[in-house]
Amino acid sequence: MKIISVKNVAYLMLGSYLMTSCISSQEAYDKSKLSGYVGTQTKDILAKNPPVANTSAVEKRIDEVEVKVNTVDANNKKAAEIVANLEKKLSEIEMIEKEQIAEFERSNNAVVFFEVNSAKLSTSAMQELYRWKSSIDKSKTSQKYAVSVFASADKTGSAKTNDKLRQKRAESVRDFLVNVLGVKESVSVTTNQPAFSKENDVDRRAVISVTVKD
């Protein structure tokens, strides 16, 4: 039996270790080389055929939102046109109403005259007041209005006498309107009308007018 020396055993172990290391290193090298090749090939493939993300769902959603936005814009435009037309019609209606009010106030005035130093209504004065009331009734206005009586006097009497005369003339007209003609609206009187002369018949008068309330 051949006896192997310790020295030879050591050489054998060293050789076995070196061989194993070489094999491990060769495998690692081969794997590394293969990995690099695969990496290079992968880059080439990606370069030639870049990946395409599936954005169809997102694009569909964007299209749906765009349709809704366009619809809202169209509705807003239509609404703006409707509002503009309504405002135009309202403006026209307001102008018509203003003209109707002005015409109502212009058309429903009356003037009655008195004798010198008298507050008694003459027949012609009462006829004028009947005419005025008939015109008011025919107007059939829905507007609320107030009636005003402006009484005047000439310069025949003193200032104090004329003040009392104007007041009596205004009250005479107001009483006739309310008690005889049945005017329900408020009737105010104004007695500070100026006089022009002693001979001017126009100064011996009372003017009845209407004013539409706001």
Steps between C-alpha positions, in 0.01 A plus 500: 500500500636829389506762768414853383691760675348798662668717243331319214163525668550870528581525128191301413276722711651812348453366148140406572433847640657671196302284259175579684580871496570487128172328429310753717676790331427357153130458582482850640669631189266314271196620693625858496564481127154355440339767720673777307390349171141476613513857626634624168240307305226635725613858438502440123151354508367786708664750269342344193167427662440749780225396740163668436288584803132418473345848526173422328304520826655835587442636151140383513450676831658818362267488200199457730608796713559712189150417375353601835699825503384583147143425602528725804651778286218466249240506777663806657502679165136415444412611852687829446302560181173427679592737784599772250168462319307511827686811612424663165131413531491624860662825392238540227222422747637756747510764226141419404390515863673835549332638190163366617549664839601830339200482266268419791625801695483731195151391400337530839527866588216744545465873558196670655445875536327708769326834518672788678525443875304174465579138585172363363523250214312615191306265274778502243753426776300198618466379140876522462550295816251237372696484176823457693355214711365328188843517337658349810250214502554425131874481549460178702852534625642254749732771632438654837483876479437807710287802414623855552301825500688827441284801584569861399357848554553833328633814669159654565505440874769525764758227546315367806165499317650328200660233718158413643339515157753263347446259788120512456527443125729200550268352763198560277659300219623225733157459664334469160751239386467291814133545599336532158724320258616234748873540452668246728857612450663748732442863402755758606461877471755769424407865554822693448450564127615850392261758352584716199243781505156613616344466157643160398224239512764226483603584857153407628538132439568154640706241315443129560777256410601142569839356590577130478652360817824306491 
